Amino acid sequence: MLSLVAWIIPIFFSFLLTLLLFTDNNKGLKLRINELREILGKLLFDLLLISHLLLWVVPFNGLFIFISFILPFQVIDKKQRDSWSSRYKPRTFFLGLWLILILLCASIPISDPGTPNEWGDPIIVDDERVSFWPASSQNVWLLDRNLDSPAVVTVLHQRVPATFCPWLVDHSTSFIVETLHIDESRLEETAIRLGLNPDDFRLEKINSESKHTYKNSEETVNLSLVVSKRQIITDFPFENTVVGELITAYQVNWGGELRIITVTQIGNSNSNDPWAEEIILEWLELGVDSN
């Protein structure tokens, strides 16, 4: 429901306020809409409405695709370029208001990460390090049970701005995380929780499959998730010593809610559970039970 609000509000208010401020109040609604269409430019007006509607089927990041689709037509079409000089105020107002609102709507609250029964209480609830924008919620657990090694588990729920379709968002997010080394914060959290100096460790990507199927015995869960693996490396006491692995899995829901689980396994890298299936399946089962 909140994702529908985040989708409707930007285009509805942008259209309504531009209509009220830049068209003749003495005309009927239909004539005012036609007047607005002329003011904004028929091509721009139609592309805006159609593209906004298609945000529910546009893959990757909706805002990036939206801008990439609209901007070239405004630059290539000579009539559009010429009309901007005389009608830049209503066009700038409409586009600027839409952009501001759709970015602000990314602050609409996200769902809580929850807690699988097997995990106990998180050691961090509503992690203060996550962003207010876009709306995010993150919990952290320290699991030390009948596993191959202790594990620090981080679950992050985050709203993806201007994105409502889940297609390929997990792939693009994984690429961004790897490129910008965002997972370094997960490693830092693990080191601190284990009483270690985070500066003594670094991550190196493991070349492996980009997707892994998580399937439980009851077959209530059977999902292929985008995943990434990194080795945790230290040079103390010996250079290039592998001391663990970091496994991250991505799940995206309709409406633009991104869910990320990161399992940091400390110890022998030759684990009997190289994809952290036991932990990640418990997380996925929680989502099934809550539906």
N, C-alpha and C positions, 0 to 999 in steps of 0.2 A: 504493500500500500504506500509506504513512504517513497519508494522508487517512482511510483506514479506521480506523486506530488512533485518530486524533484524534476520530473520530465514535463509536467503540465505548466507549472508556475512560470518558468522563464519565457516560453513562447507566448503564453496567454497574456501576461502583464506587459511584455514588450509590444505586442500587437495592440493591446487596449490603450496604453498610455500614448503610443505614437499616433493612434487613431484620434484620440481626444485632443492632442496638442497640435497636430499638423494638418487636420482636415477641417472643412467648413461645418460648423455646428448646425447650420440651418438645413443641411441636406439630410436625406434619409440614410439609414444604415447601409443599404446596398450601394448607394452612390458614394458614400464616404469610404467604403472599402475599395471601390474602384479608383477613387481619388488617391487613396493611400498606395494602391498598387502602381499608379502612375508616378507618384512622388518618389517612391523607393526604386522604381524601375521594375517593369514586369518580370524581367529575367531574375533579378535579385530577389524579389518578393516570392516568386514561385519556387526558386531554388531553396530559399530559407525554410519555407513551410514543408516542402517535400523532404529536404534533408533532415529536418528535425524529426519528422515522422519516421524516417528510416533509421534513426538512432537505435531502434529496437532490433535492427537486423544488420547493422554495420559492425564488422569485426574489428579487432585491435582496440585502439582508443578512439572513442566516438568524437571527442573534441578535435583531435588531430585530423581525423578523416573529414570532419565537417569543414574545417578551415581549408584543408587541402582541396576540397571539392568546390567551395564557394569562391575562394580568392582568384584562381586562374581565370574564371569566367569574367570577373570584374576587370582583370588586367588585359585579357585578350580582346574582349569586345570593345571596339572604339566608341560606340554609342554609350556604353556604360562608363567608360573613362571620362568622356566629355560631360556627361550629366552629373558627375560627382561634384564638379566645380560650382554648379548652381544649386545642387540639392544635397550638399554634404551634411547639413545640420540634421535633417530627419533621418538620413541613412546612418550617420554616425551615432545618433541617439538610439536608433533601433538596434543596431549591431552591438553597441557598447552596453546597453541595458541588458540585452539577451546574454552577452558574455558574462557580465557581472552577476546576474541572477543564477545562471547555470553553474557558475563557480561557487557562489554562496550556498546553493542547494547541496553541494557536496559536503556541507557541514551537518546535514540532517543525520541524526543519531543512527548508528549501526547496531547490529545485533551483538549480544554478549557472547564471548567465546565459549562459555559454559565449562563444565568440568566432568569428564568421564568418572564414573564411580571408582575405577581402579587407580586413579591418579592421586586421590586425596586432595587436600587444599593446596592451591597455588602459593608459591612463595612471594609472588608479586601479582597484585590484582590492579587492573586499570593502570598499567605502566605509564608513569608520567612522561616518559621519553617519546611516546607516540604523539603524532601531530593532532592538533585540534582541527586543522583543515589539511586534507580531507578527513572526514570523521573516521576515527580509528579507535579500536579497543584491543588491548593486548594483555594477556596473562602469561605467567611463566611458572613452570613446575620443575622441581628437582626430583627425579625418579631414581630410587636406588633399591631395587627389589630383585626378583629372580631374572635379571637381564644379564647379558654378557658383560656389561659394564655400566657404571652410572650414566645417566642421561639428563641433560637439561632440555626441556621442551618449551618452545615458545609458540603461542598461537596468536595470530594477528588477524583481526577482521578490519577491513578498510573499504570505504566507498571510493570507487573510481570516478573522477569527475567526468560528467557528460557522457558516460558510458553505461548502456543498459543491456547490451547484448553480450553474452559470455564468450562468444566465439573468438578464439585465439588471444583473448586477453591474458590468459595464463602464460602463453608463449612470450608475448611482448613484455610482461612483467618479469618473467625469469631472465630475459635478455637484459633488461634495465638493471635488475639486482646484480647480475654478474658483471655488467659493464661498469657500474658505479661502485661496486664492492660494498653494497649495503649490508650484506651478511656479516661483514666485519663486526657489526654491533652485537650480533648473536654470539660470536666467538668471545667478544669482550665480556658479555654478560656471564657466559659459562666460566671463564677464567676467574672472574671476581667471586662468583658463588662458590667456587672450589678453593678460594684463598690463594689464587695464583696471580702473577703479574701478566696482564693481557699483552704487554709489549713483547713478551718472550715468544709469542705465537703468531703464526700467519696462516692464511688459507691458500691452497692450490687446487685448481679445478681437476677433477677426475674425468677423463673422457669415457663416457658411458652412455647408455640409452637415455634419451630425453623424456621418455614416458615410461611409466611403470603401472601395471595393473594390480590393484589392491582388491582382493576377493576373500571374504570370510567363508567359513565352512557352512554356515546357514544360507549363504548366497543372498543375504539381505544387502550386502555391499559387493558391488562388482564394478569398479570404476578405474578408468585409465587416466592417471593424473600426470601432468607435466612435473618433472622432478629434476633436481640437480644434486650433485654430490661434490664435496670438497674434502680434501685431506687437511687435517690440522698438523702443521709442521712447527717444530721447534729446533733451535740450534744448541740447546742446553740439555744434557751435558755433551751431546754429540751433534754434529752438523746434520741438518736435513732428517731429523728423527720424526717419524710419523707417530703421533700420540692419540689420534682419534679421527673421527669423520663427522662431517656436518651434512645432513640430508634435509633438503627442503622440498616440500610438495605444495602445489597450488591448486585451488579449487575456486571457480567463479560461478556465481548464481545469476539468474536473470534479474535484472534491476541494477547490476553493476556493483554487487558486493563481492569483494575479493577476500578469500580466506587462505591464509598461509600458515603452514605448520613447519617449524624447523626443529629437528631433533639433533642435538649435539651429543655424540657418543664418545666417551672418553675411554681410552684403552686400546686393545688389540684391534687393528684395522681389518683383520680377517674374521669378521663377525659372522656368526651363523644366521644373522638377520641383517644382511647388508643394506636393505632398503627400509629398515625400521618398520617392518610390516606390523609387528605386534602393537606398537604404540600408535601408528597412523591408522590402523584399522579400528582401534578403540575410539579414536577421534572421529572417524567417519561414521561409526556406528552411533555415536552420540547425535550426529546430525540426522540420521535416519530415525532415531527414536523421538527426536523433537518435532518431526514433521507430522 
